[in-house]
Amino acid sequence: MSAPIDRRPGGVAPGASRPGGVVPGASRPGADSPRARVASILAQAARAYSARPPIEDITMPTGFDPAAVALFETIIEAAFLVANADGEFDAAERKRFQSIVVDACQNLVHEKQIEALLADLGEMLAEDGTEKRVSMVARTIARTEHQREVLRVAAYMAHASGGVSAPERAVLEQLARGFKLDAAAVDEALTQAAEPVEV
């Protein structure tokens, strides 16, 4: 498994377009419910992620979309940051997180790929800290519709862990500020995530 696309300053992969662009086949706003749109965008990004070659040096396949890969990694990182908000992310929480992500991706991404991605994200979080990683996530996602969906998926992960704690909400609020969204966006994300519908 290759390392995730580095979203640190100057860390854009060679030949990569700006992350946060249009994901081919993703639903447009108003086309359906926000929750279904999230699932569609996450699944589309997951499809690109699953097609990513396991070795950096080999030729990328035709149609490979590095922006979609970056979008997928950013969605997962935002949820990961919320899951780690209280400073604890034990083996049971990690397993539940992986299972939820694999299911939300419609099994397009193998659990081993998610496991390796989480290991990489854990290293970056340990090195950079939450504030810097939240800033990197915020800088990666440019489109407002994607920003709201990143918040919603992260909020879903907070609900899945047994309820939204104060530290988890604080990370969601940091993400919203980084996206230049108002506080109501966090409340909306939490409300949508609490609905009994799959990610």
N, CA, C and O of each residue as an XYZ file, in Angstrom:
796
protein
N       0.854     -1.194      0.000
C       0.000      0.000      0.000
C       0.876      1.225      0.000
O       1.794      1.342      0.811
N       0.599      2.131     -0.901
C       1.370      3.361     -0.940
C       0.855      4.322      0.117
O      -0.275      4.198      0.589
N       1.694      5.277      0.484
C       1.306      6.271      1.482
C       0.227      7.167      0.908
O       0.138      7.317     -0.311
N      -0.603      7.773      1.766
C      -1.628      8.673      1.252
C      -0.998      9.900      0.614
O       0.151     10.242      0.896
N      -1.759     10.557     -0.247
C      -1.272     11.785     -0.854
C      -1.010     12.778      0.267
O      -1.895     13.063      1.074
N       0.200     13.301      0.315
C       0.604     14.196      1.405
C      -0.009     15.564      1.177
O       0.270     16.217      0.172
N      -0.854     16.003      2.122
C      -1.509     17.297      1.988
C      -0.792     18.381      2.769
O      -1.373     19.430      3.045
N       0.464     18.144      3.130
C       1.239     19.190      3.777
C       1.638     20.212      2.721
O       1.549     19.918      1.529
N       2.080     21.420      3.126
C       2.486     22.407      2.126
C       3.507     21.808      1.174
O       4.513     21.240      1.600
N       3.237     21.943     -0.125
C       4.159     21.426     -1.130
C       4.060     19.926     -1.302
O       4.898     19.337     -1.984
N       3.059     19.282     -0.702
C       2.999     17.837     -0.717
C       2.078     17.249     -1.766
O       1.714     16.078     -1.660
N       1.681     18.021     -2.785
C       0.807     17.494     -3.818
C       1.606     16.560     -4.707
O       2.714     16.887     -5.132
N       1.046     15.414     -4.982
C       1.742     14.414     -5.790
C       2.014     14.959     -7.188
O       1.212     15.729     -7.717
N       3.152     14.565     -7.799
C       3.464     15.027     -9.149
C       2.344     14.681    -10.110
O       1.859     13.549    -10.126
N       1.935     15.644    -10.906
C       0.890     15.442    -11.902
C      -0.519     15.459    -11.344
O      -1.483     15.274    -12.087
N      -0.652     15.680    -10.043
C      -1.984     15.668     -9.429
C      -2.675     16.994     -9.671
O      -2.052     18.054     -9.606
N      -3.966     16.928     -9.950
C      -4.744     18.156    -10.072
C      -5.149     18.597     -8.679
O      -4.969     17.859     -7.710
N      -5.698     19.802     -8.578
C      -6.078     20.330     -7.270
C      -7.136     19.445     -6.644
O      -8.178     19.221     -7.260
N      -6.906     18.921     -5.416
C      -7.911     18.099     -4.755
C      -9.200     18.883     -4.524
O      -9.198     20.111     -4.430
N     -10.304     18.134     -4.436
C     -11.587     18.781     -4.173
C     -12.337     19.114     -5.443
O     -13.376     19.773     -5.394
N     -11.818     18.659     -6.606
C     -12.480     18.924     -7.866
C     -13.684     18.026     -8.039
O     -14.096     17.332     -7.110
N     -14.246     18.043     -9.239
C     -15.433     17.252     -9.512
C     -15.047     15.788     -9.555
O     -14.072     15.414    -10.207
N     -15.793     14.981     -8.877
C     -15.596     13.541     -8.937
C     -16.474     13.016    -10.047
O     -17.687     13.220    -10.017
N     -15.881     12.327    -11.055
C     -16.697     11.842    -12.171
C     -17.871     11.018    -11.679
O     -17.709     10.114    -10.859
N     -19.055     11.335    -12.183
C     -20.240     10.569    -11.842
C     -20.892     10.955    -10.529
O     -21.932     10.397    -10.179
N     -20.310     11.900     -9.785
C     -20.898     12.290     -8.500
C     -22.188     13.056     -8.730
O     -22.324     13.781     -9.716
N     -23.116     12.895     -7.832
C     -24.396     13.583     -7.940
C     -24.225     15.078     -7.745
O     -23.300     15.529     -7.069
N     -25.104     15.822     -8.332
C     -25.100     17.272     -8.194
C     -26.047     17.680     -7.076
O     -26.987     16.947     -6.774
N     -25.817     18.850     -6.446
C     -26.725     19.309     -5.397
C     -28.147     19.395     -5.926
O     -28.377     19.836     -7.052
N     -29.094     18.970     -5.109
C     -30.483     19.021     -5.497
C     -30.939     17.788     -6.260
O     -32.138     17.578     -6.443
N     -29.985     16.966     -6.709
C     -30.359     15.789     -7.475
C     -31.000     14.742     -6.586
O     -31.837     13.963     -7.044
N     -30.619     14.716     -5.330
C     -31.183     13.760     -4.391
C     -30.880     14.247     -2.986
O     -30.409     15.371     -2.811
N     -31.142     13.425     -1.987
C     -30.945     13.855     -0.612
C     -29.463     14.033     -0.302
O     -28.625     13.404     -0.948
N     -29.118     14.885      0.684
C     -27.718     15.068      1.053
C     -27.044     13.765      1.451
O     -25.877     13.553      1.123
N     -27.756     12.887      2.150
C     -27.157     11.636      2.605
C     -26.827     10.742      1.427
O     -25.748     10.151      1.387
N     -27.736     10.629      0.461
C     -27.476      9.803     -0.705
C     -26.337     10.387     -1.517
O     -25.522      9.650     -2.072
N     -26.277     11.728     -1.589
C     -25.207     12.377     -2.331
C     -23.860     12.065     -1.698
O     -22.884     11.828     -2.410
N     -23.792     12.061     -0.366
C     -22.547     11.721      0.322
C     -22.130     10.317     -0.040
O     -20.976     10.074     -0.393
N     -23.078      9.381      0.047
C     -22.753      7.990     -0.252
C     -22.225      7.887     -1.671
O     -21.268      7.155     -1.921
N     -22.837      8.614     -2.611
C     -22.407      8.570     -3.989
C     -20.988      9.108     -4.142
O     -20.153      8.480     -4.793
N     -20.712     10.263     -3.548
C     -19.380     10.856     -3.679
C     -18.338      9.997     -2.979
O     -17.241      9.806     -3.504
N     -18.662      9.483     -1.808
C     -17.724      8.624     -1.099
C     -17.450      7.362     -1.914
O     -16.302      6.932     -2.024
N     -18.495      6.769     -2.485
C     -18.317      5.560     -3.292
C     -17.506      5.853     -4.550
O     -16.653      5.056     -4.938
N     -17.770      6.999     -5.192
C     -16.997      7.358     -6.394
C     -15.525      7.564     -6.052
O     -14.639      7.099     -6.769
N     -15.276      8.265     -4.950
C     -13.897      8.489     -4.527
C     -13.243      7.167     -4.125
O     -12.059      6.950     -4.381
N     -14.022      6.287     -3.494
C     -13.506      4.975     -3.097
C     -13.125      4.158     -4.317
O     -12.131      3.434     -4.294
N     -13.910      4.269     -5.385
C     -13.589      3.548     -6.624
C     -12.229      3.991     -7.151
O     -11.422      3.159     -7.568
N     -11.973      5.291     -7.134
C     -10.672      5.796     -7.590
C      -9.560      5.320     -6.662
O      -8.475      4.950     -7.111
N      -9.846      5.335     -5.362
C      -8.838      4.917     -4.383
C      -8.483      3.443     -4.553
O      -7.315      3.065     -4.466
N      -9.488      2.624     -4.792
C      -9.232      1.189     -4.945
C      -8.443      0.887     -6.220
O      -7.785     -0.149     -6.311
N      -8.508      1.794     -7.208
C      -7.774      1.605     -8.461
C      -6.343      2.113     -8.382
O      -5.559      1.916     -9.310
N      -5.999      2.769     -7.270
C      -4.657      3.324     -7.128
C      -3.639      2.195     -7.052
O      -3.806      1.272     -6.255
N      -2.584      2.249     -7.866
C      -1.576      1.189     -7.827
C      -0.924      1.100     -6.452
O      -0.725      2.122     -5.795
N      -0.589     -0.117     -6.008
C       0.002     -0.284     -4.683
C       1.440      0.212     -4.592
O       1.962      0.410     -3.495
N       2.076      0.410     -5.733
C       3.470      0.867     -5.756
C       3.530      2.204     -6.471
O       3.025      2.344     -7.585
N       4.154      3.197     -5.821
C       4.192      4.568     -6.359
C       4.842      4.672     -7.737
O       4.433      5.500     -8.552
N       5.846      3.843     -8.002
C       6.660      4.035     -9.199
C       6.062      3.463    -10.473
O       6.583      3.716    -11.559
N       4.977      2.693    -10.368
C       4.440      2.126    -11.597
C       3.515      3.136    -12.265
O       3.030      4.068    -11.623
N       3.279      2.946    -13.539
C       2.453      3.866    -14.316
C       1.012      3.831    -13.825
O       0.440      2.765    -13.601
N       0.438      5.023    -13.661
C      -0.953      5.110    -13.238
C      -1.854      4.595    -14.356
O      -1.587      4.846    -15.531
N      -2.922      3.876    -13.999
C      -3.830      3.365    -15.026
C      -4.570      4.497    -15.722
O      -4.736      5.578    -15.158
N      -5.012      4.246    -16.948
C      -5.777      5.227    -17.701
C      -7.033      5.593    -16.918
O      -7.727      4.721    -16.397
N      -7.317      6.890    -16.841
C      -8.493      7.357    -16.134
C      -8.290      7.530    -14.644
O      -9.222      7.915    -13.938
N      -7.085      7.252    -14.146
C      -6.812      7.419    -12.721
C      -6.990      8.889    -12.347
O      -6.495      9.771    -13.049
N      -7.689      9.155    -11.253
C      -8.017     10.516    -10.842
C      -7.413     10.810     -9.467
O      -8.005     10.449     -8.449
N      -6.238     11.461     -9.421
C      -5.616     11.748     -8.134
C      -6.454     12.674     -7.258
O      -6.357     12.617     -6.032
N      -7.280     13.532     -7.871
C      -8.139     14.412     -7.074
C      -9.190     13.594     -6.317
O      -9.511     13.901     -5.169
N      -9.719     12.558     -6.960
C     -10.704     11.697     -6.293
C     -10.043     10.904     -5.170
O     -10.648     10.689     -4.120
N      -8.803     10.470     -5.391
C      -8.061      9.758     -4.344
C      -7.844     10.687     -3.148
O      -8.041     10.288     -2.001
N      -7.437     11.924     -3.426
C      -7.227     12.897     -2.351
C      -8.530     13.183     -1.615
O      -8.527     13.344     -0.395
N      -9.651     13.249     -2.349
C     -10.952     13.478     -1.721
C     -11.285     12.322     -0.781
O     -11.709     12.544      0.354
N     -11.095     11.097     -1.249
C     -11.375      9.926     -0.416
C     -10.532      9.961      0.860
O     -11.056      9.802      1.963
N      -9.223     10.171      0.699
C      -8.331     10.194      1.861
C      -8.707     11.303      2.832
O      -8.595     11.134      4.046
N      -9.152     12.431      2.303
C      -9.519     13.554      3.156
C     -10.802     13.272      3.926
O     -10.908     13.614      5.104
N     -11.774     12.650      3.268
C     -13.004     12.269      3.969
C     -12.671     11.320      5.114
O     -13.167     11.479      6.230
N     -11.830     10.336      4.827
C     -11.460      9.358      5.852
C     -10.643     10.036      6.952
O     -10.830      9.734      8.131
N      -9.736     10.953      6.578
C      -8.935     11.620      7.605
C      -9.807     12.471      8.523
O      -9.597     12.483      9.735
N     -10.781     13.181      7.963
C     -11.661     14.002      8.805
C     -12.386     13.125      9.828
O     -12.462     13.473     11.007
N     -12.915     11.991      9.373
C     -13.593     11.070     10.287
C     -12.604     10.508     11.307
O     -12.945     10.332     12.477
N     -11.391     10.229     10.863
C     -10.340      9.701     11.740
C      -9.983     10.725     12.829
O      -9.794     10.357     13.988
N      -9.892     11.992     12.459
C      -9.569     13.041     13.435
C     -10.660     13.157     14.494
O     -10.374     13.347     15.676
N     -11.913     13.042     14.058
C     -13.021     13.082     15.013
C     -12.956     11.856     15.925
O     -13.154     11.971     17.135
N     -12.682     10.693     15.353
C     -12.606      9.455     16.149
C     -11.480      9.510     17.174
O     -11.553      8.859     18.216
N     -10.438     10.287     16.879
C      -9.290     10.412     17.779
C      -9.369     11.637     18.681
O      -8.420     11.934     19.407
N     -10.487     12.345     18.642
C     -10.604     13.624     19.347
C     -10.359     13.516     20.844
O      -9.817     14.434     21.460
N     -10.760     12.389     21.428
C     -10.588     12.240     22.879
C      -9.229     11.676     23.259
O      -8.968     11.407     24.431
N      -8.360     11.497     22.261
C      -7.010     11.000     22.531
C      -6.922      9.494     22.627
O      -5.845      8.953     22.879
N      -8.033      8.806     22.432
C      -8.039      7.346     22.495
C      -8.641      6.776     21.222
O      -9.667      7.244     20.729
N      -7.978      5.761     20.709
C      -8.461      5.068     19.515
C      -7.960      3.638     19.631
O      -6.992      3.245     18.980
N      -8.645      2.865     20.478
C      -8.177      1.517     20.781
C      -8.500      0.546     19.641
O      -9.113      0.924     18.643
N      -8.079     -0.698     19.809
C      -8.237     -1.704     18.754
C      -9.706     -1.914     18.382
O     -10.031     -2.083     17.207
N     -10.584     -1.905     19.371
C     -12.015     -2.102     19.092
C     -12.580     -0.930     18.290
O     -13.353     -1.131     17.353
N     -12.191      0.295     18.659
C     -12.651      1.478     17.923
C     -12.117      1.457     16.493
O     -12.837      1.779     15.548
N     -10.853      1.076     16.343
C     -10.246      1.010     15.007
C     -10.982     -0.008     14.137
O     -11.274      0.261     12.972
N     -11.280     -1.171     14.705
C     -11.974     -2.216     13.954
C     -13.360     -1.739     13.532
O     -13.774     -1.962     12.394
N     -14.079     -1.085     14.443
C     -15.413     -0.567     14.128
C     -15.318      0.507     13.041
O     -16.127      0.532     12.113
N     -14.326      1.392     13.163
C     -14.101      2.448     12.177
C     -13.883      1.833     10.800
O     -14.526      2.232      9.829
N     -12.967      0.849     10.715
C     -12.664      0.204      9.439
C     -13.914     -0.444      8.839
O     -14.164     -0.335      7.639
N     -14.683     -1.110      9.677
C     -15.881     -1.794      9.207
C     -16.899     -0.799      8.647
O     -17.497     -1.045      7.599
N     -17.096      0.324      9.342
C     -18.034      1.348      8.881
C     -17.574      1.934      7.551
O     -18.381      2.128      6.642
N     -16.279      2.216      7.436
C     -15.758      2.805      6.206
C     -15.895      1.839      5.034
O     -16.336      2.235      3.955
N     -15.524      0.585      5.232
C     -15.627     -0.410      4.156
C     -17.077     -0.525      3.691
O     -17.341     -0.580      2.490
N     -18.012     -0.562      4.635
C     -19.429     -0.658      4.301
C     -19.904      0.593      3.566
O     -20.629      0.494      2.576
N     -19.497      1.772      4.048
C     -19.897      3.039      3.417
C     -19.349      3.156      2.002
O     -19.942      3.818      1.150
N     -18.217      2.512      1.757
C     -17.594      2.537      0.425
C     -18.151      1.440     -0.476
O     -17.628      1.193     -1.563
N     -19.212      0.785     -0.018
C     -19.870     -0.279     -0.786
C     -18.882     -1.390     -1.137
O     -18.951     -1.991     -2.209
N     -17.954     -1.651     -0.198
C     -16.953     -2.702     -0.335
C     -16.027     -2.521     -1.539
O     -15.416     -3.483     -2.005
N     -15.925     -1.295     -2.037
C     -15.007     -1.024     -3.145
C     -13.563     -0.972     -2.658
O     -12.632     -1.217     -3.425
N     -13.385     -0.652     -1.386
C     -12.049     -0.580     -0.796
C     -11.926     -1.716      0.209
O     -12.787     -1.890      1.071
N     -10.857     -2.483      0.094
C     -10.645     -3.624      0.984
C     -10.262     -3.148      2.379
O      -9.620     -2.110      2.536
N     -10.656     -3.908      3.381
C     -10.365     -3.549      4.765
C      -8.869     -3.374      5.013
O      -8.464     -2.533      5.815
N      -8.038     -4.180      4.313
C      -6.577     -4.054      4.474
C      -6.078     -2.701      3.973
O      -5.143     -2.133      4.536
N      -6.709     -2.184      2.907
C      -6.338     -0.853      2.404
C      -6.680      0.216      3.439
O      -5.894      1.133      3.677
N      -7.854      0.092      4.051
C      -8.254      1.057      5.082
C      -7.320      0.948      6.278
O      -6.919      1.961      6.851
N      -6.977     -0.268      6.652
C      -6.070     -0.486      7.777
C      -4.733      0.215      7.546
O      -4.200      0.868      8.443
N      -4.191      0.071      6.319
C      -2.917      0.713      5.992
C      -3.058      2.230      5.960
O      -2.164      2.944      6.414
N      -4.177      2.731      5.425
C      -4.413      4.174      5.390
C      -4.497      4.729      6.810
O      -3.932      5.784      7.101
N      -5.201      4.019      7.696
C      -5.318      4.484      9.080
C      -3.954      4.524      9.767
O      -3.687      5.419     10.568
N      -3.102      3.564      9.457
C      -1.756      3.572     10.041
C      -1.000      4.818      9.595
O      -0.332      5.465     10.400
N      -1.107      5.152      8.310
C      -0.450      6.356      7.789
C      -1.033      7.624      8.415
O      -0.295      8.539      8.782
N      -2.354      7.671      8.534
C      -3.000      8.837      9.134
C      -2.608      8.980     10.602
O      -2.426     10.092     11.099
N      -2.480      7.847     11.292
C      -2.056      7.878     12.686
C      -0.668      8.458     12.841
O      -0.408      9.219     13.773
N       0.234      8.100     11.926
C       1.603      8.638     11.968
C       1.600     10.143     11.737
O       2.304     10.882     12.425
N       0.803     10.600     10.765
C       0.748     12.035     10.482
C       0.132     12.802     11.648
O       0.578     13.901     11.977
N      -0.898     12.219     12.275
C      -1.520     12.873     13.426
C      -0.537     12.972     14.584
O      -0.460     14.006     15.249
N       0.213     11.906     14.827
C       1.198     11.917     15.912
C       2.293     12.944     15.650
O       2.772     13.598     16.576
N       2.685     13.083     14.395
C       3.752     14.020     14.034
C       3.284     15.474     14.015
O       3.991     16.366     14.483
N       2.086     15.706     13.470
C       1.624     17.081     13.231
C       0.686     17.622     14.303
O       0.654     18.830     14.539
N      -0.075     16.751     14.954
C      -1.090     17.204     15.898
C      -2.415     17.479     15.199
O      -2.466     17.663     13.983
N      -3.482     17.504     15.985
C      -4.832     17.662     15.436
C      -5.017     18.979     14.692
O      -5.574     18.999     13.595
N      -4.560     20.066     15.277
C      -4.802     21.372     14.663
C      -4.227     21.459     13.251
O      -4.888     21.951     12.337
N      -3.001     20.983     13.076
C      -2.376     21.042     11.749
C      -3.068     20.109     10.771
O      -3.251     20.461      9.606
N      -3.458     18.911     11.232
C      -4.131     17.972     10.334
C      -5.501     18.508      9.925
O      -5.900     18.362      8.769
N      -6.222     19.123     10.854
C      -7.506     19.738     10.504
C      -7.288     20.822      9.456
O      -8.068     20.944      8.512
N      -6.238     21.601      9.621
C      -5.917     22.651      8.655
C      -5.633     22.063      7.274
O      -6.055     22.624      6.263
N      -4.917     20.931      7.226
C      -4.618     20.278      5.948
C      -5.891     19.759      5.290
O      -6.064     19.888      4.079
N      -6.778     19.174      6.086
C      -8.059     18.706      5.551
C      -8.836     19.884      4.976
O      -9.369     19.800      3.870
N      -8.901     20.974      5.724
C      -9.657     22.150      5.279
C      -9.093     22.725      3.986
O      -9.848     23.179      3.127
N      -7.779     22.708      3.844
C      -7.150     23.255      2.631
C      -7.351     22.359      1.422
O      -7.296     22.830      0.286
N      -7.583     21.075      1.652
C      -7.709     20.116      0.551
C      -9.075     20.173     -0.117
O      -9.187     19.986     -1.329
N     -10.107     20.430      0.665
C     -11.480     20.393      0.141
C     -11.945     21.803     -0.183
O     -12.181     22.610      0.716
N     -12.076     22.096     -1.474
C     -12.400     23.449     -1.910
C     -13.900     23.665     -2.140
O     -14.401     24.772     -1.939
N     -14.604     22.635     -2.552
C     -16.017     22.793     -2.913
C     -16.905     22.722     -1.675
O     -16.758     21.823     -0.846
N     -17.828     23.677     -1.557
C     -18.700     23.743     -0.385
C     -19.503     22.467     -0.211
O     -19.656     21.992      0.915
N     -20.021     21.897     -1.293
C     -20.825     20.668     -1.171
C     -19.972     19.524     -0.616
O     -20.463     18.710      0.167
N     -18.702     19.458     -1.016
C     -17.814     18.424     -0.487
C     -17.470     18.698      0.972
O     -17.380     17.772      1.777
N     -17.278     19.959      1.309
C     -16.974     20.314      2.700
C     -18.097     19.870      3.622
O     -17.846     19.296      4.682
N     -19.333     20.133      3.220
C     -20.484     19.742      4.036
C     -20.576     18.216      4.159
O     -20.959     17.692      5.206
N     -20.225     17.519      3.092
C     -20.271     16.063      3.120
C     -19.155     15.486      3.993
O     -19.356     14.485      4.681
N     -17.986     16.115      3.963
C     -16.894     15.697      4.849
C     -17.344     15.843      6.299
O     -17.121     14.946      7.112
N     -17.969     16.962      6.623
C     -18.495     17.173      7.974
C     -19.522     16.112      8.344
O     -19.506     15.591      9.459
N     -20.414     15.793      7.412
C     -21.485     14.833      7.684
C     -20.929     13.439      7.951
O     -21.376     12.759      8.874
N     -19.950     13.007      7.145
C     -19.358     11.684      7.352
C     -18.607     11.649      8.683
O     -18.683     10.664      9.417
N     -17.883     12.729      8.992
C     -17.165     12.802     10.275
C     -18.160     12.792     11.440
O     -17.908     12.169     12.471
N     -19.285     13.481     11.271
C     -20.311     13.497     12.316
C     -20.926     12.114     12.484
O     -21.223     11.694     13.602
N     -21.116     11.409     11.378
C     -21.638     10.044     11.448
C     -20.702      9.164     12.277
O     -21.157      8.357     13.088
N     -19.398      9.323     12.070
C     -18.427      8.530     12.812
C     -18.504      8.851     14.307
O     -18.362      7.961     15.146
N     -18.727     10.120     14.634
C     -18.868     10.506     16.036
C     -20.087      9.834     16.655
O     -20.012      9.330     17.775
N     -21.213      9.821     15.937
C     -22.419      9.160     16.434
C     -22.191      7.665     16.597
O     -22.681      7.058     17.549
N     -21.444      7.068     15.663
C     -21.219      5.623     15.677
C     -20.400      5.181     16.874
O     -20.429      4.010     17.253
N     -19.668      6.112     17.473
C     -18.816      5.758     18.607
C     -19.557      5.846     19.937
O     -18.936      5.788     20.998
N     -20.878      5.985     19.888
C     -21.658      5.983     21.113
C     -22.133      7.352     21.544
O     -22.435      7.565     22.718
N     -22.202      8.276     20.614
C     -22.652      9.621     20.946
C     -21.543     10.633     20.725
O     -20.359     10.305     20.807
N     -21.935     11.853     20.446
C     -20.964     12.901     20.122
C     -20.455     13.535     21.409
O     -21.214     14.160     22.149
N     -19.175     13.369     21.662
C     -18.564     13.951     22.857
C     -18.165     15.403     22.589
O     -18.138     15.844     21.440
N     -17.858     16.134     23.648
C     -17.424     17.526     23.498
C     -16.148     17.630     22.659
O     -16.071     18.505     21.796
N     -15.138     16.767     22.877
C     -13.938     16.858     22.024
C     -14.240     16.563     20.554
O     -13.650     17.182     19.669
N     -15.161     15.615     20.281
C     -15.516     15.310     18.895
C     -16.205     16.506     18.246
O     -15.909     16.858     17.104
N     -17.122     17.125     18.978
C     -17.793     18.312     18.439
C     -16.787     19.435     18.197
O     -16.903     20.172     17.218
N     -15.800     19.569     19.085
C     -14.789     20.619     18.919
C     -14.009     20.421     17.621
O     -13.704     21.394     16.931
N     -13.683     19.170     17.279
C     -12.966     18.909     16.023
C     -13.872     19.216     14.836
O     -13.415     19.782     13.843
N     -15.144     18.852     14.925
C     -16.089     19.190     13.854
C     -16.171     20.705     13.666
O     -16.229     21.192     12.537
N     -16.174     21.436     14.761
C     -16.225     22.901     14.676
C     -14.939     23.464     14.073
O     -14.976     24.431     13.311
N     -13.798     22.855     14.417
C     -12.531     23.278     13.801
C     -12.577     23.072     12.294
O     -12.156     23.936     11.525
N     -13.095     21.916     11.879
C     -13.223     21.635     10.444
C     -14.116     22.677      9.774
O     -13.770     23.200      8.715
N     -15.261     22.981     10.385
C     -16.191     23.968      9.812
C     -15.521     25.328      9.673
O     -15.671     25.995      8.649
N     -14.780     25.742     10.703
C     -14.068     27.035     10.616
C     -13.034     27.008      9.494
O     -12.884     27.981      8.755
N     -12.324     25.891      9.373
C     -11.341     25.771      8.293
C     -11.977     25.851      6.923
O     -11.381     26.369      5.979
N     -13.201     25.332      6.816
C     -13.947     25.373      5.557
C     -14.630     26.719      5.338
O     -15.202     26.954      4.273
N     -14.578     27.605      6.333
C     -15.278     28.906      6.293
C     -16.792     28.718      6.276
O     -17.526     29.491      5.661
N     -17.242     27.665      6.972
C     -18.669     27.424      7.136
C     -19.096     27.921      8.503
O     -18.290     27.952      9.433
N     -20.350     28.310      8.633
C     -20.817     28.802      9.932
C     -21.111     27.649     10.880
O     -21.108     26.485     10.477
N     -21.363     27.977     12.134
C     -21.589     26.963     13.168
C     -22.800     26.101     12.857
O     -22.861     24.944     13.273
N     -23.763     26.651     12.131
C     -24.968     25.883     11.789
C     -24.631     24.666     10.941
O     -25.379     23.688     10.949
N     -23.522     24.703     10.208
C     -23.134     23.568      9.364
C     -22.819     22.339     10.213
O     -23.090     21.211      9.802
N     -22.246     22.558     11.400
C     -21.946     21.442     12.302
C     -23.249     20.847     12.825
O     -23.406     19.627     12.846
N     -24.178     21.693     13.245
C     -25.471     21.207     13.741
C     -26.208     20.430     12.653
O     -26.807     19.386     12.915
N     -26.156     20.954     11.428
C     -26.818     20.278     10.307
C     -26.180     18.914     10.055
O     -26.883     17.925      9.846
N     -24.841     18.862     10.075
C     -24.129     17.598      9.855
C     -24.482     16.585     10.935
O     -24.710     15.411     10.642
N     -24.525     17.038     12.178
C     -24.848     16.141     13.288
C     -26.285     15.638     13.196
O     -26.559     14.476     13.496
N     -27.201     16.507     12.783
C     -28.604     16.107     12.624
C     -28.741     15.074     11.516
O     -29.414     14.058     11.691
N     -28.107     15.330     10.374
C     -28.167     14.373      9.258
C     -27.543     13.045      9.658
O     -28.081     11.985      9.336
N     -26.417     13.092     10.357
C     -25.709     11.866     10.741
C     -26.486     11.041     11.739
O     -26.291      9.828     11.827
N     -27.374     11.683     12.501
C     -28.173     10.971     13.502
C     -29.363     10.247     12.889
O     -29.981      9.405     13.541
N     -29.687     10.568     11.644
C     -30.830      9.927     10.996
C     -30.516      8.458     10.741
O     -29.369      8.115     10.456
N     -31.519      7.584     10.841
C     -31.281      6.148     10.671
C     -31.153      5.743      9.209
O     -31.962      4.974      8.690
N     -30.112      6.279      8.546
C     -29.839      5.949      7.151
C     -28.362      5.629      7.052
O     -27.547      6.215      7.764
N     -28.013      4.703      6.174
C     -26.608      4.329      6.030
C     -25.784      5.477      5.471
O     -26.309      6.322      4.747
N     -24.462      5.518      5.810
C     -23.548      6.478      5.209
C     -23.444      6.121      3.741
O     -22.726      6.784      2.993
